[in-house]
């Protein structure tokens, strides 16, 4: 078994940035995400720009549309090794 070093975090990502990154990786527009998630496009924009809190219910809706776990959106910078 090889010994691996844990990668150092290079950047901090906000909740809104995590939504945008995952959406863009899937080559999805805000309008497409809005339709899939049942959330207005203006709200998607506000979330991505950190003007509106994501919230649990919106996180679930977006996670289903983006095919990811809600925790990926809600806790983008969570470090499991330093969690208390």
N, C-alpha and C positions, 0 to 999 in steps of 0.2 A: 504494500500500500504506500502510495506517495504522500509526502507531506506537502500541503498547500498552504499558502499564506492567504489570509482574508484580504480582499482588495480594499484599498482605501477609498473612501467616498470622495469623489471629485467635485460634485456639486450638490447643493440642496435644492430639492424640487418641492414646490408648493402643491397643494391639492389640485388647484386649477391647472397648473402645469402638467400634472400627471394625467389629468383628463385629456388635455390637448395632445400630449405625447402619444398616448394610447390610441386616440382617435386618428391622429395623423399616420401612425404606423400601420393602421388598417386602411389608409387612403380613403377616409370617410370625411365628408364635409360636415359642418355644423348642422346644416339642414337635414342631411341624411340621418345623423345621430338623433336629432330632435324628433324626427318621424318614428324611428325605431324605439326610442325611449319614451315617447309620449310627453316630452318636455318642450316648451317653446324654444325656438332657436335663440331668442334674446336672452333666455335664462341660461342656455348653454354658454353663450358668449360671456355673460356675467360671471358664471362659475369659473370659466377658463381664465378670466382676468381677475379672479379673486375679489370680485365686488359683491358676490353672494355666497353664503356658506352652502356647502354641498348638502349636508344633512343626511340622515340615515336612509330615508325613503328615496330621495333622489339618487343616492349612491347605489342603491339596489337596482333602480331603473336603468341607470347608466351602465352598471356592471353587466346586466343582462344583455343590453344592446351591444356592449363592447366585448362581450364574451370573456370577462375576467372576474376575479373575486372582488367584492366590494372593498376589502381591506387594501387592495392595491391602490385604489383611488383615495381612500380615507386616510391611510397611513403611509404615504409615499416615502418618508424618510425614517421610518421606524427601524431601530437597530435592535434586533432580538438579543444580541450579546450584552447590551448595556441597559436592557429594560429592567425596571425595578418593580 
